[in-house]
Amino acid sequence: MKTQETDEAKSSRREMIQSSAKVALGSAMVGAPAILTGAPNSQKLGLALIGCGGRGTGAADNALAADDGITLTALGDLFEDNVDLSIAQLEKRHPEKVKAGSVARHFGFDAFEKVVSNPDVDIVILATPPAFRPQHLAAATAAGKHSFIEITAAIDAPGVRSVLASSELADEKGLALVSGFCWRYDDALRAAQQKIQEGAIGDVRAMYATYYRANLGQKHKGARPAGMSDLEWQIRDWYKHLWLSGDVTILLSGGHSVDKMAWWINDEMPTAAVGTGGQTFENWGNTFDHSFVVYEYTGGRKGFLGCRSQSGCFNENGDHVIGSKGTLRFAGKTPLIEGETNWQYRGRPSNKYQTEHNEWIASIRNGSPINDGKRMAHTTLMAVMARMASYTGQRITWEDALNSKQNLVPANLNWETPVEDIPLAIPGETEFI
């Protein structure tokens, strides 16, 4: 009886909030989530994390710090040890908002379904390996949850198409959907992008983006523990498996770069891409550790993307935007413009990771939910397109990439599912699907 009364009280509170919000926000909010936009800061928001690794735990830390009215209510992951480690770290960081004994914990392949069906969950962070994110976003959106989704949003074209559908549904439901493509939440680059829009470098004619970094070997787990199944070992050591990561060097590193590339030109997408690349060091499994891609745009403009994950080499996470009147340069520090207009950012450094969560929650509170879904899906496809061009050695059009039938993620996964890595791509021999 006690449980029934508690559920009825929760239902009554949520129905009252939903009713008042619909009156205020009109028909656009029909089908909106239980915790609606425009709620006062005194109203609690229940936070859930799906994917309890280091990146997910860091994002949950940011979300808890973003608003006084947020508490952690649920965690979901394939592995119980990940959940235990995550909750211990979050409870230490936010003892008033995280009470381990009151947080619902779910493990296994259906953990995400249990999390998004929890009535105490209002906002959810999706931070599993990228292969699972389209499915998790679709479930969270259908359940009426506001979502933060880490990059990349998908690893193949079917996943991108799913994210686009989720973005449209989020619009219909009035849900906030914020992307982990974090550079668009950096104050210095926001100022630089504004200068470009004001014409400081004239017409953009070419872009060169780099993500040259050291080997990510520290992410690999070493030797497989005795008795661990093939599938569990692949998921725990997901960085080097194409079906889980989509290719970390091109999609994760390069994904950040192409998201900025799109930003400089108001999210105009390329018409085609040609690329090359390969694997120099065997610890990258069936993915590449270097790639170079040329994007084609209307009017003969070009975009160049260089990615590399190799130690002992020149490192740079940079952007060069070449215009008819000047050039914007950024190499991880202070953006500057040289040419007819000379400009350098003089503001204070900002924490883009915290800013994206601050603005996510604020948009829910103030009745103007941010929806990054479409541009997140498009820039994810730009990165997938780069991989397609590099792996096959062919010229891949935007329509080719968007309509690709290659589905890298096995269907109906469970612990008995046999999953074998496809062979490492060979440009000129690997076929486009």
Helices and strands as residue ranges (DSSP letters): H 2-25, G 26-29, E 45-50, H 54-65, E 70-77, H 80-93, G 100-102, E 104-107, H 111-116, E 123-126, G 130-132, H 133-142, E 146-149, H 157-173, E 177-179, G 182-185, H 187-197, E 204-213, G 217-219, H 230-236, G 238-240, H 242-245, I 248-253, H 254-264, E 272-278, G 282-284, E 290-296, G 298-300, E 302-309, E 316-323, E 326-330, E 336-339, E 343-344, H 352-365, H 373-392, E 396-397, H 398-402
